[in-house]
Amino acid sequence: MAYADEVFIANCKDILENGVRDDDLDVRPRWEDGTPAHTIKRFCIVNRYDLSKEFPALTLRRTYLRNAVDELLWIWQKRSNNVNDLNSSIWDAWADEDGSIGKAYGYQLAIEHEYKEGMFNQVDRVLFDLKHNPQSRRILTNMYNHADLHEMNLYPCAYGMTFNVAGDKLNAILNQRSQDMLAANTWNVCQYAVLVHMFAQVSGLKVGELVHVIADAHIYDRHIPIIEELIKREPREAPTFIIDTSITDFYAFTPQSVKLTDYHPHPFDVKYPIAI
């Protein structure tokens, strides 16, 4: 049974049974018809995934890994904030007429900062330290730049990564201020699991743990019946993660550089709404 399924089921049951609802509050998110999008939530969920044992893709429903990796690389490799550089329409609702999402996500990772070793953007600084100073306790990124929030079309949800090398293993913490459990949970977990695999490989390390910290883990009101049906399913065996081991440069990875084999998720063809 896939461990990711066990975690997801436990999280969702906890939210549904013990969560706090905001039905009486004036909330910001709206459904496409303009109706307020209310939630039931739990504060601070922490999940640990040992990437050396299995890849954390759900089998309760399919995770479209290459689409997820395309978005990951759009942010971390292309360091872009323009949807025209993305091979999907998932960000279109937050883009302006030129395709920009403002000074968000990839924009923040692209900004260069001065260090004693020279000028680096946040991604290249991480890669530099993993190769040259792996025992550092200062290897992290942060996209939640308060000075630029007013120019972001959406504040970063998954905003910070902390990397830590223990022995020959690369571990990481993903900090997320908010998560839509139905739409984004497996997507973000798989994305950042892939990032740890990629960073470990190009740094001559093995993968260790991915720790996912979600400050506001919520299920939207219109998603509740979908989640209730989803978590009744029987988890299946976890897939096998395959990465092109010939790649030694992070900027050489493409969405086609990774894949899942022996992946047999339950069918899931529900067209659920997204709160904006």
N, C-alpha and C positions, 0 to 999 in steps of 0.2 A: 504494500500500500504506500502511495506517495506521501511523504512527510508533509509536503506543502499543502496537500488536501486536508490532512489532520489539523494543521495550524489554521487554515482558512475556516474550516467548520467550527473549530473551537472559538475563534475570534467572532464569527458571525453569531453563534449561539449566545456568547457573552453579551454582545451588543443588543441583541433582540430581547434577552431575558433581564439584563441588568442596566441597559442604557438609559440615557436621559433624552427626552423628546423636547423639541423646540416649537411645537405646534402653536403655542401662545405668543411667540416672539415674531417681531418684524424682521425676517431674514433677508439677506442680500440675494441669494441664488433664485433664479426663476426658471420654470419650465418654458418650453417654446411657446405655449399659449399664454404666457404672462402670469400664470399661477405661481405663488410662492412655493419654492421647493424645500419642504421641511425635512428634518432628519431625526434619527435616533442615533445617539453616539455614546462611545466610551472614551475616556481620557487616558492617554498614554498606554498604548499597547506596544509591547516589546517582543519581537520574534527573532529567533536565532536559527540560521540555516548553515549547516556544515557542508560547504560546497565540495569538499573532498569526498563526501559520501554519496551525494545525489544532487541533481539539478532541480531547483524548486519550481517546476512548472506544474500547474494544476492538471489533474485528469478529470475533474468534475466538469470541466469545459475546456475547450482548446485555447491555448495561448498562441497567437500568431507571432512566433519568435522573430522572423525576419522583419516584419513591420515594426515590432518593438525595438529591434536593434537599429533599424533605419532612423527612428526618432532619437535613440540614444546617441548615435554617431552624429546626427544633425546638431545636437547640443554639445557633445564633448569633443568631437573630432573636427567638424566643420565650424563649430562655435558660432552657429548662425542664429539669428533671430527673425529670419524671413522664411515664410512658408513655401516660397518658390524653390527653396533648396531642399524641401522635404518631399518624399515620394508618396504622400498620403494627404488626406484632407482633414486630419484629426485636429489641427490647430486653426482651421479656417475661421471658426466662430470668433476667435480672438484677434484676427489679423485686420489691419487697415487696408485701404484700397491699394497700397503698394506691396502688401503681403507681410508687412512688419508687425511683430507683436510687441514692439517697443524695446526698452532696455532690459529685457528679461532673458533668463536662461543662458543661451549661448553667448549673448552679448556680454554678460558678466564674466564668463570664462575667458573671453577673448582679450579683456583689458590687461595690459601689461603693468607689472609692478616692479619696483626696483628692490633688489636684494643685494647682499654683499657680493654674491657670485655673478651678478648682472641682472638684466631685465628678463622677466619671465611672465607669461600668462599663468593662470592657476593650473591648467592641465599640464603644461610643460614643467612647472615647478614640482608637481607631484612625481612625474616621470623621472625628473632629475634626482630627486631625493631617494626614490626607490632604488635607483642604481648606485648612487654615490653616498647616501647617508641613510640606509634602510632602518637603522636603529633610532632614528629621530622620532620624537613624540609630537612633532609639529607638522605632520603631513596631512593637510586637510584643505578642503575647498568650501567656499560659501558664496551662494548666488543671491542671498537675501541682503542686498545692498540698500540700506535705508535711504541714502541720498538719491537713489534712482527709482524708488518705488512709485513715485507719482508719474513716471514715464513708462511704467510697465502696464501692458494691457491685461495681464494676470500676474499676481504675485506668485513667485515660485512655490510650488507645493513640496516637491522633493528638492530641498534647497542646499543640503550640506552633506559632504562625505568626509569621514575621518579614516585614514589608512594607518594600519599598524602592522609591522612585521614582527612575528614571533618565530624565532628559529629560521626555517626556510619557507614559512607560510605567510601569505598576505591575507590579513583580515581587514574588514571594513565595517564602519557604521554608516548607515543611511539614515539621515534625519529628515523627517517629513512632517510639516506643520499640519497637514490635512490630507485625508484620503477618502475618496468615494470607493467603498469596498467592492462594489459590483464592477464598476467600470475600470478601476485602476489598480487594484491590489496585485493580482497576478502579473499584470503588465509591468509595474514598477519593480517588483521583486525579481522578475526574470531579467529586466534591463540591467539592473545593478549587479546581479549575479554574473551576467556576461561581462560587464565592465571590470569586475574583479578578476575574472578569468583572463581578460585581455591584458590588464595591467600586470598581472602576475607573470604571464608568459613573456612579455617583452622586457621584464625586469629580472628574469632568471629565477623566479620564485614559483612556489606551488600555491594553490588556492587553499584558504582556510575558511573562516567563518564570515558570513554576511549577517550583521545584526541590523534589524529594521525597527526603528523607533518612530511610531506614529503618534503625534500629539492628539489629534482629533480624528479618531477612526469612526466613520459614520456610514449609515445606510439611508439613502433617500426614501421618502415615503412611498413613491411609486415603484421603488425597487424591492420593497419588503416581500411581496408575494413571490417574486422571482428568486430572491435569496432563499426563502423558506423551501422552495422546491429544489433548488440547487444543492443545498446541504443535506437533503435526504438521500442523495445518490451515494452509491458505494464507490469509494476511491479505488483506483486501479494502480498498477505498477508504475513507478516513476520512469520517465524516458532517460535515454543516454544522451549526454551532451557531447557534441563533436566540434572541435575547433581546429582550424588549419594551423598545425604546429610549425609550419615553415615560416610563419610571419614573426618577425622580430622588431618591427616598427609599428607602433600603435596607429600611425596614420596610413598604414597599408591595409588595415582591416576594412572589410565591406560587410554589408548584411549577409552576403553569400559565404562569408568566412566561417560561419557557425551554422549548426543545424541540430535537430533532435531526431534520434532514431528510436525505434521501438516505442513510439508515442501513439497511444490508442485512447485518446480522451473520449468522454461521453459527447454525443452530438448536442449542440446548443445553437439553435437558430432563432432565439428570441431577439426581437428588435426593441431594445429598451431605450427610453429617452435619456438624454444627458442634460443635467442642470447647468445653466450658464450663469 
